[in-house]
């Protein structure tokens, strides 16, 4: 199930950027975190792809979405300013970062 996060739930479920100095993903499954804005074209293109991935990997992968227009703190902890930014995490490390809308592979 795709879960929408606030800055607070991001700190609880992904990474507490206010209190932790070293990156440590808190989840127990690999995750895709989509930093999006409702007005962003590539973000809207990515949304149905994430829904397909969510159905295909149900229970094996967590997908989080963060509205960067509302939750600007969480966006800034990743040192980027572009929209339609997503990142993929394994349990121990970041495996991929990208901007824009990729093709589903």
Secondary structure, 3 states (H helix, E strand, C coil): CEEEECHHHHHHHCCCCCCCCCCCCCCCCEEEEEEECCCCHHHHHHHHHHHHHHHHCCCCEEEEEEECCCCHHHHHCCCCCCCCEEEEECCCCEEEEEECCCCCC
